[in-house]
Every structure is written in C-alpha cells, then in structure tokens.
Amino acid sequence: MRNFVYITVLTILLLATVTPTWTNAKEDVTWGSDQPESITSRLADSKVTKDTPTQNLHHPQIPAEDKQVNKVAIVLTDEFQTEANIKKQLAQLPNIKLRRVFKYALPGYSVEGPLHELERIQGAKQVSPVQSYKAEATATNIELIGGERVRGIFDANGQRLSGKGIKIGVIDTGIDYDHPDLHRNYGGGHDLVDGDKDPMETKGTIGGSTLHGTHVAGIIAANGRITGVAPDAKLIAYRALGPGGMGTTEQVLAAIDQAIKDKVDVLNLSLGNDINGPDLPISLAINKAVEHGITAVTSSGNSGPNKWTVGSPGTATKAISVGASTPPLLVPYLSVTGLTDKIRLEPLMGSEGWKLDRSIEIVDGGIGRKSQVKGAEGKLVLIKRGELTFTEKAKNAAKAGARGVIIFNNTKGGFLGNLEEPLDIPVASITMQEGEKLKKAIKEAKGFARKDLVEEKDLLADFSSRGPVTNTWEIKPDVVAPGVAINSTIPGGYLALQGTSMAAPHVAGASALIKQAHPDWSPEQIKAALMNTSLPIKNREGIGYHTYEQGAGRIQVEKAVNTESLVLPASLQFGKFRLADRLHRHTTVIEVQNHGAKTKKYSFTLPKREEGIEWEMPMSFEVAPGKKKKVEISMIVDPSAFKGKIHDGYLTLNEASNKISIPYLYVLEEPDYPRVMGFALAPADKPGHLRYEVYLPGGADEFGIALFDPDDYRFIGFLDSKRKVKKGMLEQELKPEDLPPPGGYIAKVFAKKAGQEDRIDIQFFIPPRPE
C-alpha cells in the first residue's frame, strides 16, 4: 500500500433542510480481505479532488439499501411552539434531549438523540443534522465605494451620514471591544458559544485564538486610527464561532434568533462554506430575519473562480450576497528575457512590497529547500509550490540573500496565500503554466527580469465564489465590494486580509448609511438601492463578468444613498426552460418606485438582439412623485436555438441620464451543476466509528462511495450506497464492522442525477486500533 498522512481535521460543511435518508448498506458487502481488525478514530488527510488521474475506477451496481441511526439535529415545525409543548411531544422519546428552542429565526428547535427516535418526532416538518461553520477569510477601499464622499450628505436630522443611530449585528468570532478603534462603537452582545453576554474574541488559546470578527467589525465601523464605512454605527457582537473560528448551525441559528429579538437594523454574516444550497436552515433563518425588517448581508464564499461555487448562507434569497472585487492596487508585473508576455505577480499577504528598480537575475530554487537556494544572493528565486510552507520557502531564500521569491503553483491555475510571519523580502505567486515557462527560460539561458507596477481596480477576485444557485437558479452574489488586501482592526493592532468576508462588511456598512438616510426603507428597498446603482465591472480584457459572477456590480454608496428611483426586485430569474416546451413564454413583474419630488419618465433600452429570444416590455411610462408602478416584462424563448445551459444579461431602464441595470438569468434543461459536493470523512463521536457528510444539490438517483486498492485500482467494496436520495445534506455514521480492514484506500464518491454522474475522489487511511 502507499503511504498516507494522518489528520484530525474535518472539512467544514453546512446542513440541508430536507430530511436525510438515514440508511446504510452493508449486509451484501464482502471486503477484499478478512473482517476488519479494531480501527482507531484517527483518519488520514482526505484530500478532495474534482479532477483525478484515476479515471479507470470501475465499480459494480450499488447494493440494496438498509437503515441506521444517530446525531444532534435541527427540527423544523410549521409553527413556533413553547418549550413546554415541545417537551410534552418528546415525552414518549426517552433518549431525545431538547437543547434549544428558536423563537424568532425559524419555527423549530434543536435536539440530541438516536435517529430512529428523531424520525418518530410528531409534527416535525424537517429534521436536519447539525454541522459546523467557519469564518470565511484567507484606505482606498472605502474611497472606491464612495464612503468618503457620502460624509457630505446629511440625514433628516441634520446629521452627516456615518451610521449614527443604526445598530449593526455581527455574527462572527466575537469582537475585541477593547480595541481603541472599536470600543466607542461597541454596544454589547451575546456569546452563543459559552452561553454568556461577553462576546470577546478567543484569546490566548494555542492554535485557537481568533481575529476574524474584529477585522470584520473594523471594516464596518472602525472609528480611530482607521475609519470604517459607518464609523458612528453601534456594533452588536454575536460570538457564534469559537476557538479556531469554528461554530455549529445551532450556534449561528441562536445568534440570528437573538439578533431578531434585539431588533438590529443590519446583520453581517461573514461565514459559510462551499455548499450551493438555497434551502439550508441558516439561509431560511436569514430570510426570516429580513422579514422582521433586518437587512441581512452575507459573504458569497471563497471557492471561486468556477461557477456553481457560491455557498450557503450566501445563497439565501432575501439576503444581500456579496462577492469580492479589488480596490485600487499597484500590481507588479515582470518582463522576462526570453518570454513575450509579462507575468502578473500575486503578492502573498504579509510580504514586503515589490521595490525592484533595475533588471535582476532569476534562478531556479527547486521547491525552496536550503540546499536548493544557495546561489540566490542578490537574485530573484523561482520556487515550486509543495512540501514546505510558503514561509519556510521564503525564509530559506531570504537567509541565502535573495531579493525576492516567486512561488509557482503545482496544480492548474493560480493561488492566493499568506505568510505566517513578516519577512523583509517580497513574495508572490504565479500560475503553474507561467512557472513552467519561466523555469524553461532560466534553463535555456540566464533569465533577467524587470518589474513594472500597474494600477488595477474593479477586477473580480479569483477566489470569489460564483453562482448561480442550484434548484432556484437565482443570481448570486447580488453585488461585489472590495475584498482584497483590506486593512482593518485585529486584537492588538491592524492587519490586511482578503476574502469575501472582507467584502460583505463594506455592504453592511453601506446598508447602515442608506438606513440612516432613509429610515423608512425596507430591507428589500435598501438591497434595491445598492443593486440599482452598482457599477458592472469588467475583466482585464475589457469583457464584462457574468451576472452570476458579479450580480449587479460593484457598490457605489453615494449613488445608492441619493437614488430617487428603485426597481424591485433588483434581479430577475426566469427559471428553467425545456427543449420539449419549444416556444416558452415567461412573464415577470417589476415595481418601479419614484422617491423624488417630481414626476419621472422611464424607458427601456431594447436588449441586444439574440437569436431565439424576444422581449416584450413597455417602451416608456411615467411615475408620479411618491408613487410606484408595476411593469410587466415577458421573455419569449425558443430553447432549441440555444447551445449553452445558462443565459444571462442586463436589462437597462433609463430615467433621464440615470441608467439602472437589471441583471437577469435563465437556464436550459438540467444545467451542468455538480451533482455531488462538500464530501468529508472524519472520526465519529464513538471510538472506532466514522462518519461522512456529502451535499447533493438535486438529490441523486444513485449515490455511492466505492473503495479501490490504491496500487492497482481494484474494486474492493462499497463503503456506503443509496438510491433515490433526497436533495440536500446527507450524513451517515459507520460502525467498525461496516469498515474495511486497516490500510490505505481510494474512495470514489459518486452521484447520478438526470443522466449526469459526477464524482469526487479521495485518499484516506484507516490505521489499526491501538491495543
């Protein structure tokens, strides 16, 4: 067998709100050796890959299904119930323990007990297993979105727009309320991890200290050495993520529940994962918070750049989901002898700036070991990613006298990274393709490079998750905001971080400014103001990003505050078309609101003609001051005229010189979303037991985990298999007797739906149980 590395970390997943199929299928399985020996609860690093060289993993038909048990779960009911009534209903289930009762966020409660009893709970609408959440993270940013110019605007009370009088809830890792830039804005909070009213960041815990919530809070409302978007807003902290930035669905739901009770005006959730599901409990709870009058803002996720990567809760219909764009940045490019194209360098967070002012030689430094960078003095070093940390590679090069380090990827595409400690030389990343070309140029002749700095802004960050949302085919994210190299507060100081976690609080702060200027506006109107006035952005080639990549575009706070025209909803989903329908007509209605003092005249610009699609909409109409008008828009499609599965664009509504872009999207047949995602395998709570989690966006006609020998790819058996699985999260616990013998394995995790089968391949190791 091959060697495998042990791990104890579980990939972080969310929940589905559909009842999982609690089954197991083991009676018909015969493993390729004797019965399993005792198995420990330690598990190897389950590296999840979408592309694999092991394409010839062939397995037989999955066996018949059987059922089994266990876990902590969220129980959804049709109506809110009292604790006494719930306990009465659970009285006949002696092994079920009631944990929390939700009073505002969504009707339901959390329980703990065996699944065979959970399935017997009377009045349960849905039962979903509880999983973990994590914080999502890997000035010019405030100026770019208009945060400085908006200070010159006054509210109805004569106060400058600064968020004064607005309460912003931050569901995160807590806040360092002693920070000099935050203490005057801190308005109290709740700790849903420890169960008290002290939401201080986790400090002094080895490997568990956090800073994420403080960084997010600073972007929203810092008021000191640095200034946030809404520096006079009141921050209410909800610590739902504890040591290491980890928390459960139960804690996040409890935080949303408390925020509704506290009647915050705006709620920021810079947390989530890569599961693209619109119907998870957190997403439903956020929708409920919006119905209570709270403007909810979420990050879209850091799993880009491919489509279908937006994650919950960024998939919540009524929330404002935010992707990450770049603020104005001076980006270094290298011109290298022997190469025609310039190479764009992606500086690693925490590294020095690129200050090279003359031509410099580049040398090959292997993977960055000390022995490989001995000849680096006074030169740039090209190092391949892998085996050593970025910091170890850079430190070795720095000690050898290198003037800079370039790390190229060992898989397709580029990457973003952070240094674990500050270094006095610049460190940057490039793609594998660029690295191989550069390495070849160095080998053929001495490679010399010259650095150029180019200002870039309003580019979509590669890590920013894209939509659409599975099942509902909604456009997410709704908008984008700066999320790259954002400097903000952390316990004890300041730090630049990047991620959609940094983009969302820009929008939360902007929402507070709009609420201050228009206190009677609803969350839907605030969302519309931001989307209607956003700037659609383009890539480096000048081509506009898709609607499901950027939503309406990058926010412009000043325009959002000043707008007198609102279009609701601010984006249009025309649903799924089928070839069998031939001519398919879909009609939707938008509402145009005039919040100005004079009658306004509106007209649509006819969309660019596209074969197979026709539009019906009024050419022009008027809306009196303070009034609103419903307008019907029809799309007539001949699906047979289209080749792609996803079609999107913008409708333009004109009001004088003001142009409102309305993003739209529709899909053809069953689009190419991943049939399986978010697989994780980890030790269960009982010794020797394992559990797995997997998200099936559309359910599955067939689902299975087939095991193979890593040396000859011989099929060994099914770890589990099921038919007709409902959509959403599937969680299963496996007993020791269900497991194969100790050793290393390749697992092919596959799901088939509507004729399409997708797979995830992982390697894992089951060690012998210690005597």
C-alpha positions, -999 to 999 in steps of 0.1 A, spaced: 0 0 0 11 36 -5 19 59 24 -9 82 37 -7 111 61 -29 112 92 -52 141 100 -78 151 126 -93 179 107 -128 177 91 -138 197 60 -164 222 72 -198 217 58 -233 231 63 -267 215 66 -296 207 43 -331 214 54 -345 182 40 -348 150 60 -317 129 52 -322 93 42 -307 76 72 -296 43 56 -266 20 54 -260 -9 31 -235 -34 45 -250 -69 46 -243 -75 9 -207 -62 10 -177 -85 12 -144 -68 17 -114 -79 -3 -98 -95 28 -107 -108 63 -130 -90 86 -118 -56 99 -94 -55 128 -100 -29 156 -100 5 140 -89 38 156 -109 70 153 -79 88 137 -82 94 100 -59 103 72 -60 136 52 -89 131 29 -78 153 0 -108 161 -21 -102 165 -58 -125 171 -87 -100 160 -113 -82 128 -109 -58 107 -129 -76 75 -117 -103 76 -143 -105 38 -145 -122 33 -112 -149 9 -122 -174 -4 -96 -204 -28 -99 -240 -18 -94 -247 -4 -59 -262 -29 -34 -297 -27 -19 -302 -2 9 -308 -7 46 -313 18 75 -295 30 106 -291 59 131 -277 90 152 -269 128 160 -277 163 170 -303 178 147 -324 209 139 -362 201 139 -383 225 118 -420 228 126 -449 246 108 -454 270 137 -435 284 167 -440 263 198 -434 268 235 -408 248 253 -435 231 274 -453 219 244 -422 206 228 -412 186 259 -447 172 260 -444 160 224 -410 144 232 -421 127 263 -426 94 245 -390 95 232 -368 90 263 -335 92 246 -342 126 229 -327 156 247 -340 191 240 -312 216 235 -325 250 222 -359 264 212 -359 290 184 -384 318 189 -378 342 160 -354 330 133 -374 300 123 -401 277 139 -382 248 154 -358 235 180 -326 215 183 -324 181 199 -299 153 205 -306 116 203 -306 85 181 -320 89 146 -345 61 149 -362 83 176 -357 115 157 -377 100 128 -406 95 152 -409 131 163 -445 142 158 -451 175 139 -416 177 125 -416 194 91 -379 186 85 -351 171 106 -316 182 96 -282 172 111 -262 199 128 -228 206 112 -200 232 115 -195 267 102 -163 286 99 -152 322 93 -146 328 56 -111 345 51 -80 339 35 -80 534 28 -85 531 -8 -113 505 -5 -136 529 14 -128 557 -10 -136 535 -40 -171 527 -30 -179 564 -21 -176 561 16 -157 594 20 -180 614 -4 -211 602 14 -200 621 46 -211 653 28 -247 641 28 -270 648 57 -300 629 71 -334 644 80 -320 653 114 -291 673 100 -265 645 109 -238 636 85 -242 601 71 -219 580 93 -243 553 106 -253 572 137 -284 556 153 -281 524 134 -275 490 151 -254 465 132 -252 429 143 -220 410 136 -223 372 138 -188 360 138 -159 351 162 -167 379 186 -151 414 188 -122 428 207 -142 456 222 -111 469 240 -95 479 207 -91 517 206 -108 519 172 -139 499 183 -146 505 220 -167 536 215 -189 518 189 -194 486 209 -230 482 220 -229 449 238 -236 414 226 -240 377 233 -217 347 234 -236 318 219 -205 295 223 -200 299 260 -236 310 268 -230 344 283 -230 381 274 -193 385 268 -186 381 230 -148 388 233 -126 372 206 -109 340 216 -75 350 230 -46 331 244 -57 297 231 -28 279 214 -40 273 178 -75 286 187 -71 324 190 -93 344 166 -93 378 149 -118 375 122 -148 392 139 -127 421 150 -114 426 114 -150 425 100 -162 449 127 -134 474 118 -144 474 81 -179 482 92 -174 508 119 -138 514 130 -135 549 145 -100 558 154 -67 554 136 -86 538 107 -122 546 97 -149 521 87 -177 526 62 -202 536 90 -179 549 118 -207 560 141 -229 529 139 -235 508 170 -219 473 169 -237 444 185 -215 413 186 -228 377 185 -200 352 191 -212 321 173 -178 309 162 -154 299 190 -118 288 191 -102 284 157 -132 302 141 -154 272 143 -191 270 152 -222 250 146 -255 255 128 -272 256 162 -250 284 175 -254 305 143 -292 299 144 -293 310 180 -273 342 171 -298 350 143 -326 344 168 -311 367 193 -304 394 167 -341 394 157 -350 398 194 -325 427 197 -340 444 167 -308 452 149 -311 472 117 -283 454 98 -269 419 102 -235 408 88 -225 371 84 -190 367 70 -191 330 73 -201 300 53 -188 272 31 -188 258 -4 -222 241 -4 -245 256 -30 -279 251 -14 -308 276 -11 -328 257 15 -304 252 44 -315 262 79 -292 292 81 -304 305 48 -341 301 59 -334 318 92 -317 348 74 -348 351 51 -369 352 83 -346 379 97 -352 400 66 -390 395 71 -385 410 105 -371 442 90 -333 434 92 -311 440 62 -290 408 61 -256 407 44 -236 375 37 -204 366 20 -207 346 -12 -177 323 -3 -141 319 -12 -144 289 -36 -141 306 -69 -134 311 -98 -157 284 -112 -195 288 -115 -218 270 -90 -193 277 -62 -214 302 -42 -221 287 -7 -247 290 20 -257 313 36 -247 334 6 -275 315 -13 -302 330 9 -328 346 -14 -336 377 7 -301 384 19 -276 406 1 -249 381 -10 -215 398 -16 -186 388 -38 -151 402 -37 -135 427 -61 -102 445 -60 -97 480 -46 -71 502 -64 -39 482 -62 -4 486 -77 2 452 -91 37 441 -100 43 426 -135 76 410 -146 91 414 -180 114 384 -185 141 379 -212 130 350 -235 93 355 -228 70 376 -249 42 381 -223 45 399 -190 39 378 -158 14 391 -133 26 386 -97 1 380 -69 17 393 -37 13 370 -7 -4 386 23 22 398 49 51 401 24 71 432 16 62 454 -14 80 449 -47 105 477 -49 129 464 -75 143 493 -96 166 476 -120 170 444 -140 177 413 -119 186 377 -125 162 349 -118 174 315 -106 156 281 -101 152 273 -64 136 239 -67 110 236 -40 128 260 -17 150 238 4 181 254 19 204 233 -3 184 244 -34 186 282 -28 224 285 -20 231 305 -52 203 331 -46 222 360 -32 211 392 -49 187 374 -72 151 365 -76 143 329 -68 117 308 -86 103 281 -63 77 254 -69 48 250 -45 46 220 -23 62 200 6 73 232 25 51 261 37 53 294 19 70 309 49 96 282 51 104 286 14 107 324 17 128 323 49 153 299 33 156 322 3 159 353 25 187 337 45 205 329 13 204 366 4 176 365 -22 159 398 -31 126 383 -38 107 350 -41 82 338 -68 63 306 -60 45 289 -89 16 266 -84 18 228 -86 -17 224 -100 -37 243 -127 -45 279 -121 -31 305 -96 -34 308 -58 -35 333 -30 -16 328 2 -5 343 35 29 344 52 29 332 89 54 359 99 66 391 83 97 390 60 118 418 46 117 405 10 87 404 -14 70 371 -20 44 365 -48 27 336 -66 22 328 -103 3 301 -121 18 267 -129 18 274 -166 37 307 -160 61 290 -137 70 262 -161 76 288 -189 98 308 -166 117 277 -155 123 268 -191 136 303 -199 160 301 -169 173 267 -180 179 278 -217 197 310 -207 202 333 -178 168 348 -171 167 385 -162 135 403 -152 123 439 -149 94 449 -127 66 472 -137 38 485 -114 4 487 -130 -27 501 -112 -57 477 -112 -91 481 -97 -126 466 -100 -114 432 -110 -133 402 -96 -110 383 -72 -102 348 -84 -113 333 -50 -147 350 -51 -174 324 -54 -198 325 -84 -234 314 -89 -260 306 -100 -278 290 -70 -288 254 -76 -325 245 -78 -338 281 -77 -314 293 -105 -311 326 -87 -283 352 -94 -258 352 -65 -238 371 -55 -261 402 -57 -232 427 -56 -195 428 -52 -173 450 -29 -136 453 -22 -122 422 -6 -85 421 -15 -57 434 8 -82 451 31 -65 466 62 -86 466 94 -86 461 131 -74 429 149 -68 422 186 -37 443 194 -34 461 161 -41 461 124 -37 436 95 -45 433 58 -67 403 49 -86 392 19 -117 372 12 -155 377 7 -155 380 45 -139 414 39 -163 424 11 -195 417 30 -189 443 58 -184 470 32 -220 463 22 -232 461 58 -217 495 65 -232 509 33 -266 495 42 -264 513 76 -257 546 58 -288 541 35 -309 532 65 -298 564 83 -307 585 52 -340 566 46 -351 552 79 -385 541 65 -370 520 37 -374 482 40 -345 457 36 -357 450 0 -356 487 -8 -321 490 7 -310 460 -14 -325 475 -45 -308 509 -39 -274 491 -37 -280 469 -68 -297 495 -89 -268 519 -86 -239 493 -88 -213 496 -114 -210 464 -136 -172 456 -138 -151 440 -165 -121 417 -166 -86 426 -178 -96 421 -214 -125 446 -210 -152 419 -211 -180 422 -186 -183 395 -160 -215 374 -160 -244 384 -138 -240 352 -117 -203 363 -111 -208 399 -100 -246 403 -96 -254 440 -104 -218 450 -100 -196 469 -75 -215 490 -50 -214 528 -52 -226 541 -18 -231 578 -27 -253 569 -56 -273 544 -36 -280 570 -9 -290 596 -34 -311 575 -58 -347 585 -62 -357 556 -84 -359 520 -72 -366 488 -91 -378 458 -72 -369 430 -74 -334 442 -84 -326 410 -104 -348 386 -124 -348 348 -125 -368 335 -155 -364 299 -143 -357 267 -163 -367 262 -199 -371 228 -215 -365 218 -251 -398 199 -251 -416 233 -245 -404 247 -278 -417 283 -276 -416 291 -239 -430 324 -225 -422 336 -191 -436 368 -176 -424 386 -145 -434 419 -129 -411 446 -115 -421 476 -94 -407 510 -102 -408 534 -73 -403 572 -76 -390 587 -43 -383 621 -59 -403 653 -57 -412 654 -95 -428 630 -120 -402 608 -137 -403 594 -172 -388 559 -177 -380 539 -208 -363 506 -215 -334 502 -238 -341 472 -260 -317 444 -252 -292 434 -279 -309 411 -303 -302 374 -297 -314 345 -319 -341 325 -302 -352 352 -277 -378 380 -279 -387 406 -253 -420 424 -245 -419 454 -223 -434 490 -223 -413 514 -243 -419 543 -219 -441 552 -189 -443 578 -161 -444 576 -123 -457 605 -102 -436 616 -71 -440 593 -41 -458 567 -63 -450 533 -77 -459 514 -108 -459 477 -116 -445 469 -151 -448 436 -169 -418 421 -187 -421 390 -209 -393 368 -223 -402 345 -252 -377 318 -258 -371 291 -284 -348 268 -264 -338 249 -295 -320 280 -307 -295 279 -278 -265 258 -272 -254 268 -237 -271 258 -205 -270 292 -187 -281 325 -204 -278 359 -186 -275 396 -193 -288 430 -182 -320 449 -190 -315 487 -189 -341 511 -175 -335 548 -183 -346 578 -162 -331 609 -177 -293 603 -176 -297 577 -149 -293 541 -162 -305 512 -140 -291 478 -149 -313 449 -140 -295 415 -142 -314 385 -155 -308 348 -158 -325 316 -171 -312 281 -176 -319 255 -202 -329 219 -193 -310 205 -163 -278 226 -162 -243 213 -155 -241 220 -118 -221 195 -97 -243 165 -87 -221 159 -56 -201 184 -35 -188 190 0 -178 155 9 -160 150 42 -150 119 62 -140 121 99 -140 102 132 -174 100 148 -181 105 185 -179 68 193 -145 50 193 -138 32 161 -168 48 143 -165 71 112 -190 95 97 -193 112 64 -212 142 51 -220 150 15 -242 176 -2 -264 165 -31 -278 198 -47 -305 180 -67 -306 147 -48 -295 115 -66 -309 86 -85 -279 67 -73 -252 76 -47 -223 56 -36 -188 55 -20 -168 29 -39 -134 18 -24 -104 8 -45 -69 -5 -39 -45 25 -44 -19 3 -61 -38 -15 -88 -72 3 -86 -90 -29 -79 -126 -25 -67 -128 -37 -30 -164 -28 -19 -189 -1 -12 -183 20 19 -220 30 15 -246 33 -13 -281 45 -17 -309 50 -43 -334 78 -47 -317 102 -22 -335 135 -15 -317 167 -23 -296 184 4 -271 173 30 -266 135 36 -249 125 68 -241 89 78 -223 72 107 -204 40 100 -198 13 126 -165 -5 129 -180 -37 115 -191 -16 84 -155 -6 76 -128 -23 55 -96 -36 70 -69 -11 82 -49 4 54 -49 30 26 -78 33 1 -90 54 -28 -127 63 -25 -148 73 -55 -177 93 -42 -203 95 -70 -238 107 -76 -260 103 -106 -290 126 -114 -309 131 -146 -284 112 -166 -253 131 -154 -228 115 -130 -202 135 -110 -176 122 -87 -150 133 -60 -120 110 -55 -102 110 -21 -74 90 -5 -77 80 32 -62 57 57 -77 35 84 -50 27 109 -51 -3 133 -66 4 167 -40 7 195 -40 -22 219 
